Amino acid sequence: MNEIVKERGVETSYDPLNPEVTSRPYPHYAELRAKAPVQWVESMQGFVISKWDDVQAILTNGKIFSSAQFWPELLGEYDPVPEVQPMISLDPPHHMKTRKLANKAFVPSRVGALNDKIYDTANQLIDDIIERHGNEGNIDFVWEFSALFPVSVVAEVIGVDLARRVEFKHWVDDLLSAGNRASYGPERLAEIEKSSKSIREYFEQVYEARLAEPKDDLISGFIAAEVKGERLSKSEVLNLAILLLIGGVETTTNLLGITFAHLKNHPEAYAAIREDHAKIPMMLEEMLRFDGPVQMLFRHTTEDTEVRGVSIPENTLVMLLLGSANHDEDAFEDSESFIYDRAPSEIMSFGQGPHFCLGSYLSRMEAKAALETLLTRFSELMPTEENVTWSDSYFARGPKTLPVKFKVR
């Protein structure tokens, strides 16, 4: 297959395993859309799809483009619960049993009930910052706010120990970085393996504790719930809980980090949301389009098929570039620019189709609450460095660290 592809394909600079590409992917996406919207990538042994219409069509066609190998492709041997497929890798209609259970956590009515908790969490983290650093100074925004904020909320929902939230963040970062395992040395791989084992061991302990003494949390609910007389196995409960922790932590953490990283270069947007908090949701929607926290999804073909005249054989990896689709010139006018009041009618940031991210409502709600609280409590909150150090993952995008200067009102 490689020889055929090379004859048809165009040489491009895109390689998701190259850290320089990962840290600044959008020029490479633009090159793909212009030269090779369907491109074979040797390092990944699969095709990348970069245009909006193609990404949308594939995400809504689970019959030909299967999700079954998504999680194995991303985590490989570092999957903490490899014996069962997670919801994210189950094709319709088989994923519905698990998704119906998970939906109970993320329906707007239940998420709305968390509103006070979300604002309280944001205020408590700010109080902690002031206690440690005084009324003005410098902090790492990622590790003193954005990484702790969503995990504090989701920990209560799932039913895990809030005191271990920093560990949760490290475990999640390591698991998601497993997507780059082909480019890592033994030391980094050992760290990922340790985190994979640690997160499984922790959730096994929680499972046994809830089995013996149920509480009002999701893990207890998953253990007790039935769908058409069937219950989830222990492995299915572990898998779902870990997946919800990853989704609940990473997306909002990265969205907040990305937002403050970019607002430094967009003072008009920063001034607008400071003056009128009602503009925050509109600005966040454009931020999700402009630089989303999830850059890519995986599918595998179930039969020989064709996209834009390029033949793709059965059982071939197809990588859907959500970040590129959100910058497609045919979908958005002036697509490479951040226009805070653009109000896009549709974005690709949470996927589409049957696997549309069920935590999207919670993530938007958390980000809005965090920004409102931060802008209310701080008269100044701005990155101090021009260059951002981005995460290694080509799947999840966000700052590793973000030094900021703050001043309390």
Secondary structure, 3 states (H helix, E strand, C coil): CHHHHHHHCCCCCCCCCCHHHHHCCHHHHHHHHHHCCEEEECCCCEEEECCHHHHHHHHCCCCCEECCCHHHHHHHHHCCCCCCCCHHHCCCCCCHHHHHHHHHHHCHHHHHCCHHHHHHHHHHHHHHHHHHHCCEEEEEHHHHHHCCHHHHHHHHHHCCCHHHHHHHHHHHHHHHHHHHHHHCCHHHHHHHHHHHHHHHHHHHHHHHHHHHCCCCCHHHHHHHCEECCEECCHHHHHHHHHHHHHHHHHHHHHHHHHHHHHHCCCHHHHHHHHHCHHHHHHHHHHHHHHCCCECEEEEEECCCEEECCEEECCCCEEEEEHHHHCCCCCCCCCCCCCCCCCCCCCCCCCCCHHHCCCCHHHHHHHHHHHHHHHHHHEEEEEECCCCCEECCCCCECCEEECEEEEEEC
